[in-house]
Amino acid sequence: MSNLKQNGELRWAPSYLRNRGKITRAQKRAMRDWWPEVGIRFEHGKIIDLDEHFSSRDPLVIEIGFGMGDHLVGLARALPDYRFLGIEVHRPGLAATTGKIHEAGLKNVRLIRGDARLVLSDHLTGEVAEAVLVQFPEPWTKASNEHRRLVQRNIVELIRERLVPDGEFALATDVAEYARHCEKVFADVSEWKTIKSSRFQDYRIKTIYEQKGLDEGRSIHELAYRKISRIDTT
């Protein structure tokens, strides 16, 4: 992730905590044995050709910050006619997900370790994804840290550039204030239409993190938006 810096300064404030969790022996084995099959490495200044990493050209879904991978793997298992690209920074999650992909025998999932905004801006190009999904992002609840939230005007506009016409962005959070923040961001950005639900909502897997929020009495807020063209205002 060296090209996160420009002239010695971070290009933007990361939306994630830099260090989270320790990698287990089993996870180390997964990274050693199976990461080469599912992991995509990117190089400074080079665009990733996704067709080189998938055996099909099926529609692509991108999940940002997939954590331990239960939701991503569940989607890939339920929807074999889609390709899934997961972007995550934390090695324990990458390792755990790599192991789950291998155990499930899935061929339609690939993973990238890196800052999602960096990948979307510098290493992917064009309208490539049917949907971009985000499950329970770091809420950054302190007012002084709101600028670190993933959903900001600049990345919303970037995601739009990577979506095909009528592509979708969907997010789930158990923090009501974060949901209100997202609604405000999308209200201020043109060329999006709020929709009742994402076409992938029925396949959403309830993760351990989500269940913890429910057990603690928090409600789940699911937001979905559809990319519209400049002439489509319906």
C-alpha positions, -999 to 999 in steps of 0.1 A, spaced: 0 0 0 30 23 -5 12 45 -30 -12 57 -2 14 84 3 22 113 -20 52 136 -12 55 119 22 19 126 32 -12 103 32 -35 110 3 -65 106 26 -73 95 61 -77 57 62 -112 45 71 -99 14 90 -79 7 121 -44 -2 111 -38 -32 133 -66 -56 143 -61 -91 156 -34 -117 155 -31 -143 128 -34 -179 140 -13 -209 129 -42 -222 107 -45 -188 91 -8 -187 84 -12 -220 67 -41 -207 46 -20 -178 35 10 -200 26 -9 -227 8 -40 -211 -7 -35 -174 -10 -17 -178 -43 -49 -193 -57 -72 -165 -46 -51 -134 -39 -45 -106 -64 -14 -85 -60 -13 -50 -74 17 -29 -84 22 8 -82 10 25 -113 -6 -6 -129 -42 -14 -136 -55 -49 -126 -69 -69 -154 -96 -89 -136 -101 -112 -166 -66 -126 -159 -77 -137 -124 -111 -151 -131 -120 -180 -153 -152 -164 -165 -165 -129 -174 -196 -132 -153 -210 -100 -136 -187 -87 -108 -196 -78 -73 -171 -60 -50 -173 -62 -12 -152 -36 7 -140 -46 41 -152 -82 42 -139 -90 77 -137 -127 83 -154 -134 50 -186 -151 60 -208 -128 40 -185 -128 10 -182 -165 9 -219 -170 15 -227 -148 -15 -202 -166 -37 -216 -199 -28 -253 -188 -34 -245 -170 -66 -221 -191 -87 -229 -171 -119 -213 -140 -104 -177 -131 -97 -168 -117 -63 -139 -94 -55 -132 -88 -18 -110 -59 -6 -97 -60 29 -66 -46 48 -64 -69 78 -44 -101 74 -64 -122 99 -95 -116 79 -78 -123 46 -63 -155 59 -96 -167 74 -115 -159 42 -88 -176 21 -93 -208 41 -131 -206 38 -129 -202 0 -106 -232 -2 -128 -253 20 -159 -244 0 -141 -251 -33 -152 -218 -47 -137 -206 -80 -156 -173 -83 -139 -153 -55 -107 -133 -55 -92 -112 -27 -71 -81 -26 -52 -68 4 -52 -30 3 -70 2 9 -103 0 -11 -102 36 -22 -67 31 -35 -77 0 -54 -108 16 -69 -89 48 -79 -55 36 -90 -58 -1 -99 -93 -6 -115 -107 14 -143 -140 18 -162 -174 5 -153 -166 -30 -140 -190 -39 -112 -227 -47 -109 -226 -38 -72 -204 -26 -44 -213 -39 -10 -202 -27 25 -211 -46 56 -208 -29 90 -179 -5 83 -159 11 112 -184 38 124 -159 63 138 -185 76 162 -164 105 177 -170 138 159 -133 143 155 -130 111 135 -160 115 112 -137 124 83 -124 88 85 -157 72 76 -156 52 45 -187 68 30 -177 102 20 -186 122 -12 -153 115 -29 -155 77 -26 -192 76 -34 -184 94 -67 -155 70 -73 -177 40 -67 -202 54 -92 -174 54 -118 -167 17 -112 -204 7 -115 -221 -4 -147 -253 15 -156 -280 6 -130 -253 -7 -107 -259 -7 -70 -243 3 -38 -256 -13 -6 -245 -9 30 -255 -24 63 -247 -8 97 -259 -12 133 -251 24 141 -280 47 135 -259 78 133 -237 62 106 -269 54 86 -280 90 89 -245 101 78 -247 79 47 -282 92 38 -269 127 40 -239 120 18 -260 103 -9 -286 131 -7 -258 156 -16 -244 136 -45 -263 135 -78 -269 106 -101 -280 81 -74 -315 69 -67 -325 55 -33 -340 20 -37 -360 -2 -13 -334 -29 -13 -304 -43 -31 -309 -73 -54 -284 -91 -32 -302 -84 1 -319 -118 2 -285 -135 1 -270 -114 29 -254 -136 56 -259 -127 93 -223 -125 106 -211 -129 141 -205 -91 143 -241 -84 132 -255 -109 158 -235 -92 185 -251 -59 176 -285 -75 178 -277 -91 211 -268 -57 224 -301 -42 213 -290 -23 182 -311 -22 150 -297 -31 116 -299 -3 90 -297 -14 54 -293 12 27 -293 7 -10 -288 31 -40 -289 26 -78 -266 44 -102 -286 65 -127 -275 82 -158 -277 120 -162 -308 116 -183 -326 90 -162 -343 107 -133 -371 81 -128 
